[in-house]
Structures are given as C-alpha cells and as structure tokens.
Amino acid sequence: MDTGIGSLKLFADESTGSSEALALPPTPLPQPDPHVAATRELIRPPTVRGNRRDYEPFSAAWFEELEQKRYQRHGLWLARALEFGRHPGESLLVLGCGLGTDAVHYARTGTHVTIATTTHEYPHLVRNNFARHGLSAAFATLDSPLLPFTDGAFDVVTWNALYDESKPDPARVDELFRVLKPGGKLIGLFPARFDAAFWQNILLPLQRLYWKRPPDPATAPKTTARELRRTFARFAEHRVSKRHLRRGELPHPWRILPLMLLERLIGRVLVLKAKKPISVARTQTQEDAGRLAA
C-alpha cells in the first residue's frame, strides 16, 4: 500500500510485526571460569597453571586434554577408586559431576547414567561433553536435599563432595540411602583433614619463612575417616582410603619419598565406599507381609 501526499509517497514496511523481524538473539548460557573448572576437574590447587595449549575453553580439544590429564600421574587412582567398567548394565546416580568426565567413562562401559545437578552447576556443559562422545544420560535438577527419584532406583551412587559448601548433610545421606537398592554401593570423595597441609603445619611451623605452601585443591570442609563412618552409619561395609597428592604441594625434602606411599598417609582426598544392607529388603518384605496379614 502506498499513500500519495503531494509528490511524497509513503510505503508501509511489510515486515513490521513479523515474528522473524522481532526475534531476539538467544541468551548465551552461563559459563564458569575455565581455569577454575579445569583445576577442579584435575583436583589441583588453583594457583597451579599447567602448560596447557591454547585451546578454546570448553571446546572438544579442551575437554579431551582435561580428560587425559585427570587420569594420569596424580589421578591414576581415580579409575580404580570409582570402579570404571565394573558396573555395566547397572543404574548409576552421579552427584557433583563437574564437567562430566567421570560420568562419560561410566557411560562408555554400558552403565545407565543419571546426572543430578544444582542451580550452581552447569549441566549444559556436561550435555555437550556427552554429545561429543555420542553418549546419552538422564539429567535431573536438585532444588532441595530431597532427591527426585523413587526408592531403590539405583545400583550405585557416586558423590564428588570435594567442592560442596558444607559437610555431608544428614538429610542428603538419608536420601542417598533411600534411592539405593538393597546391596547398592555408595562411592564418595571428600577432603581429608589429616592431609599433607595438616602435617606440614604441625611438623614445619616455620615453613612460611622459606616456602609458601600452595592452597588446598578442594574447597569443602575437611573431614576424617571416623567422621565419615559416623555420618554414613546407616550404611554397612565401610571402607575409607586416602588418595591424591602432588609433589609440588610438598616441602622439597619430602619430595624424595615415594609418592604412592605418601598419598596413602597424607593424601588430600578420602575415598568412602559403603553399601546399603541387603537386610533392609528382608525387613521391608516382612513388614509388607505383616500388613497384608493384618
């Protein structure tokens, strides 16, 4: 349509009001600091900056390099502690998944992976990590201590609590117990209180005068094996071991000692393994039978 006003002609814009013209660009998803994300994935002090190539953060090459480094040298213990390849066909719940590197390893061996994330985590990065491997996983959002799953939904639960804001919450522990099947296994990673930093402060009180100790690699409150057994008392067959240590975190005279021995004595991470008693199923069956008889 055009309207003549003297020698002036006005033309209406036919695109006005179209959804395509008014469409806004998509809002970019939030991204964590790539250095912080990398140091947490490698469980190393934030002051350590490796000789990483200039890969674009969160690119496929960046993910691949982190995955390679996570399980080398200082992280050799992770594959055995997390039992990769030992749960094919089983259902697994992953808490504290980070960038999803461990979850990918489970999925590769046929484990049915479910990843639960809080609002402070970045599930889209984990999804991207799975997509580049051609793998899939179920995702759930956590907005309270209650887990959005049915009773006895999982064979295994892994919980990386190295960067949680507080110690294990009794309510969360009860929820882990609930969603595990009788006989199911819990595998947890927690910061160790009696680690290398603790003994350096005790045995080398003047160390600050000649050497600055790197900060702790984990940020969660530290705990002990005894406290973990007490917190997870509802579980059975508790096994707690100490792992993970870097020579760069030790005073120079200590670095000549075997690292494998030192990490078992003054390592930075406590690995908890415990099981939900099978007797729980028997008790539940007896209770159900009693209700039916009544």
N, C-alpha and C positions, 0 to 999 in steps of 0.2 A: 504494500500500500504506500502511495506517496501523496503528499498534500502540497499543492502549489500555493505559495504566498508571494504574489508578485513574480519576480524572477527566481525566488528562493524555493527549492524543493527539499522536503524533509523525507528521509527514508527510515522506516522503522527497522530496528535490528531484529531479524527473525530468530536469532539465537537467545534473545533475552528470555529468562525464565526457564531455560532448558537445564536439566539436572547435570548435563555434561559440562556446561559452562560454569556452573556454580560449584562443581565438585572441588573439594579441598584436598591438598596432598595428604597422604596418610601420615599420621603422627608417628615419628620414629620410636621404636621400643627402647626402654632404658637399658643402658649398658653399664656394667661395673667397671671400675678402674682395671685395665688389662693387667697391670703389674700386680695389683692385689689379687686378682683372680688367678694369675699364674703362680704366685708364691703360695697361695693356699692349696692349689692343686698339687704342688710339689712338696708341701709341708716344710717350707723353709722360712727363715727369718725374712721379714720384709725389706731389710737393708741389703740383702744379697741380691745382686743383679748379675745373672749369668750372661755368658757370651752368646746370647740369642741372636740369630739372624734377624734382619729387619723384615720379618713377616708382618703382614697387616693383621692387627688384633682381631681375633675371632674368625679368621679365615681358615680354610681347610688345612693349609700348611702350618698355621699357628697351633691348631688343635693337635695335629699329628706330632709336632715336636714335643708338646706337653705330655701327650700320651706316652711317647717313647721315654722321656726323662722320668716320668712318675715311677716307672717300674725298674729303673736302672740304679745301680750303685746303692744309694741310701734307701731306695724304695724296693729293693729286691724282696724284702719280707712281705710286701703287700699281697702279692698273688697267692702266697700260701696262707696268710692270715685270713684273707677274705674268701678263700676257698673257690677261686675261679675254676670252672669246669667240673665241680663236684655236685652241682645241683641241676643237671639237665632235666627238663620237663617239670620242674617244681616251680611254685609260685614264690616270688620274692618281692618284698617291700623295701624300697630304698629311701632312707631319710638322711638329709644333709648331703645331697648328691653332688654339690659343687657344680662342675661343668659336665657331669655325667660320664666321666671317663671310666669309672668302675662299673657303672650300670651297663655301659656298652660291652664290657668284657663278659658280664653275665649273659647278656642277650646273645652274644656270639655263640655261646655254647648251649643254646636252647633253653635257657631259663626264662620263664614268663615274668617280665619285669614290670612292676608298678612303681612309679616315682611320685612321692608326695612332697610338695614344696610349699613354703610360706610366702607371704607377700614380699618378703625381703630378698627372696631368691629370684633367679632368672630362668624360668622354665623354657622360654623361647630359645635360649642358648643350648639347653640340653636337647630340645627337639631338633635343632639344627645339627647337633653332634650326632644324633641318631640317624638323621636323614642322610648325612654324607656317607654313612656306612650301609645305608639301605636296610636299617633295622627299625623296629617299632617297639613302643612301650605304652603302657597306660599311664595317664597323668591325673593327679588329684591335688586339690588346693587345701591347705591346712589353715584354718582361721581360728582354731581353738585347740586345747590339749586333746580333745576327742578326735579320734581318727575316723574318717568317713567310710569304714569298712565293716562287714559283718563279722561275727565271732568266728574264729578259726579259719580266716580267709587265706592265710599264708603259711608256707612251709618254712620260710626263712625271712628274717628281718635284719637288715644292716643299718646301723646308725652311726654316721660320722658326726660326733659331737665336739670336734676339736674347735669349732668356731661358734658354738652356742653362747648365748649371753649369760646363762646361769647353769648351775649344776643340774643333773637329771631330775626332772620334776616327777614326784611320786605319781601324779595323775597320768603323765605320759608313760611311765613304766607300767602302770596298770593297764593302759591301753595297748601297749606292746604285748603284754601277757594275753590280753583278750583276743587280739586279732591273729595270734599264732595258733596253729593247730597243736593238739597234744603231741608232744615229741618234737615240735618245731624248734628251730635254733635261732638264737639272737647273737649277732656279731656286732660289737660296738667298739669305737675308737674314742679314747678320752685322753686329755693331757695329764701326764704323770707329775705328781707333786715332788717326789724324790728323784728328780732328774739331774742332768748334768749341771744345770744352773744352781740347783739347791746345794749340791756338794761343793761346787766352786765357791759359793758364798760362805760355806762352813769352813772349808779347808784352806781357802785362799782369801782371807778377809781383806788383804791389801791389794788385791788384783787390780782395783781401779787405778792404782798409781802407775801401772805399767802396761795394762791391757784392758781394752773396752770390750766386754762380752756382748755378742750380738743379742738382740731381743729374742724373746721366745717365738717359735714358729706358730704356735697356736694361741688363740685369744680367750678360750673358755676358761672358767675357774678350774684349777688343778685338783686332782683327787688321788686317792690311793686305792690299792687293791682291796684293802679291808672295807673301805667305804663303798666301793662298787658292789662287793658281795652283800653288804648290808642293804644297800639301796635296791638291789635286784634279788632280795631274799625269797620272793615268790618263785623264782626260777630254781632249777637244780643243775647239778654237774658244772658248777662254776669253774672256769679256767681263766686266769689272768696272767698275761705275759707282758714284758716290756720290750719295746722295739723303737727303732728310728733314732739315728744320731749322725751328725755330720762332723767331720774333723775340724772344719772351720769354726765350730761352736765350742771347741775345747782349748784350754791353755796349751801352749806349744809343748811343754814337757809331757803332757798326757797323750799327744798325738802319735807317739811311737808305739802305744799299746794296741793290741788287736781290736779293731772297731767292732767286730762281731761279738766279742766278749763285753766290751764297754756298753753296747746298746742294750744288752740284757741286764746290765746292772744299773746304768744311769740313763737309759733311753728316755726319749721325750714323749712317747705315746704308750698308753696302756691299751692292750687288746683284750676285751672281755668276750668270752664265749660261754653261753649258758643255754639251757633247754627248758622248755615248758614240760613239766612232768606228765608222763602218759597217764598217771593215776588220776589226773583231772578228768579225763574222759570216762574212766571207770566210775568215779564219783558222780559225774553228771548222769551217766546211764542208770545208776542205782536210784538217784533222785527222781528221774523221769519214771522209772518203773514203780517207785513208791507212790507218785502222784496218780498214775494210772490205776494202781490197785485200790487207792482210796476212792 
